[in-house]
Amino acid sequence: MTVGTASVLGGSAADEWSALVATALLGTDRRLPPPPLPGWEAWGRTADPAVAVLDRSIAVVAARRAGACPLPTPEGVLPLAPPDDRPPCPPACGIRLARMLAGEHDVLLPEWFDLVDGVGVQLPWASLPTLLLRARRNPRMDQVVRRLARGRAAWLADAVPELGVPVQGLVPKLDSPAFAPLPRPPDSGAVVSSIVSLFGDGHATWAAAGQLRILAAAIDPAWLPALVVELSRLPFDAPSERTRADIVGLADFRLEMHREFAASVAAPTSVPPSSTGDHA
């Protein structure tokens, strides 16, 4: 593209955009798009006027973004994140955390934190902003996140004030919800039998799914394969099929979570040289 062509495009982008917005607001059935301004003809050749408006709009947006000037460099230098000599969180465990933060079987979140604490690895730092934002609704979760993040939680809150996260953390109130793994029943095998019986008796409707999730999240992980096998053997039952799929999915998810952490213990990951004193 020549300098002259670029100048023409830059000068006509605002007018081209205004014409396209007016056409989009009224609809191409009521107002056909005007002919392209000089320099924009290549993106207005489609026979369908609606497609032509979209093509021309994409071209204008791309040109405007390409011509935007970068923001000035912020004053000062971002302080280094506090060093952390623990091994990094295994990638598979970090991905599972991201899935839970997105709402997939998040009843298992406290157990995930208990496991990551037990194996002595870092939190996945890419998820730390999301964790701190979510913990604003649960001060006890905030305590756990900050303890496992060590000094990096306060560092992030101070370095990125736009997050709206307090530097010092939240003080739990008496009525703050707990954030700890569910208590293990004394006989997980009996709990598995009870869950399967509820399905067999037709009582495992969707209304009971919440309580069944709690039971499946609390049993000894060694009993999870048995729970999956027993539920998979049951005949199809329309009223409880959605609940069964949910509980089997949770049990499989939890079982894989334990296997991932067990694998990280069997093959510990060394700390890369750049993991200390970085900018996170």
Secondary structure, DSSP 4 states (H G I P E B T S, - for coil): --HHHHHHHHHHHHHHHHHHHHHHHH-TTTSPPPPPPTT-GGG---SSHHHHHHHHHHHHHHHHHHTPPPPPPPSS-PPPPPP--SPPPPHHHHHHHHHHHTTSSGGGHHHHHHHHHHHT----GGGHHHHHHHHTT-HHHHHHHHHHHTTHHHHHHHH-GGG---SS-PPPPTTPPP-SPPPPPS-HHHHHHHHHHHHHTT---GGGHHHHHHHHHHS-GGGHHHHHHHHHHSPP-HHHHHHHHHHHHHHHHHHHHHHHHHHHHHSPPPPPGGGSSS--
